[in-house]
């Protein structure tokens, strides 16, 4: 039996760890066979496998250090480096300040979604399957794929031991009561306090005449609102125009944010904004997914306000189902951070560390259960192979350090 390592992916880096995924297969496909990960030619982790995607976290590494990484299957076959697995990686630098809190975010859970994939329609909805455009239906597994992904991400976040959780919208796929109810039961499994605000999909009940109050069904206060965590201020925004895909930030929302930021600026309190839709500069408003972000005339006012708000260290975003970091001249060095969705590839969440010197850092994580990895890997090459690059982003989009006094 000749084995090989396929689809290696360097997924994440922290100050003391690197996370990779891969599959071991023979001529028949994925197999349950031994493999090991070597760091600077020294074996650091063994994997007896699942017959499918494996996720391995190498801990105990030194900060801000470049390592040579290789994956070796039983019999000596070694993963070939490529753009997803370059064979070398650097850990993040050590924090300069004291860690005061850790929290997780997740977004785009889509409870009740009937299917994912197929051809995209002009409205960016999922259409019919076609060559190169497969789809997955919620009826195919023992439980719907969205249920498995959402249950298992709760378990992984609990294992991460964070101080709080923020859910950044698109909770209920069609905004239905039944979808919010199962979401509320699922979120009841969090061990840390959780905070949720709504996205565009959460209001889509308006299209079927079944609009409900998602906040009430989740037992959550309405956005906009803010709370303190470890001396930081976390501001949860509402960017939804009910019934529409794009986002808005009209005058009353802007005035509320101005007042909130005036307070945190006077207190010199490091602040993060959390939003479903992404602000979009006018020059890039027509390309997807910018075309479904906050309308440009409203976005411009957000950029200008943040440019006058030095205590704002970052803007954490959902909606786009991808990992990206953007910065805009009017807002200075503030990162605008998009994070992948829970429900499909790569499937997971982000962990943030907050420090007392005003710096913070992000590490994305992939939901680690066997069923979650099987589903997310299945979705990886959807949309004629283009979804991987769209959703994954670069390692620098996924794991980084930002902020400061």
Secondary structure, 3 states (H helix, E strand, C coil): CCCEEEEEEEEEECCCCEEEEEEEEECCEECCCCEEEEECCEEEEEECCCCCCEEEEECCCCCCCEEEEEEEECCCCECCCCCCCCCEEECCCCCCCCEEEEEEEECCCCECCCEEECCECCCCCECCCECCECEEECCCCCCCHHHHHHHHHHHHHHHHCCCEEEEECCCECCCCHHHHHHHHHHHCCCCCEEEEECCCHHHCHHHHCCCCCHHHHHCCCCCCEEEEECCEEEEECCCECCCCCCECCCHHHHHHHHHHHHHHHHCCCCEEEEECCCECCHHHCCCCCHHHCECHHHHHHHHHHHHCCCCEEEEEECCCCCCEEECCHHHCCCEEEECCCCCCCCCEEEEEEEECCCEEEEEEEECCCHHHHHHHHHHCCCCCCCHHHHHHCCHHHHEEEEECC
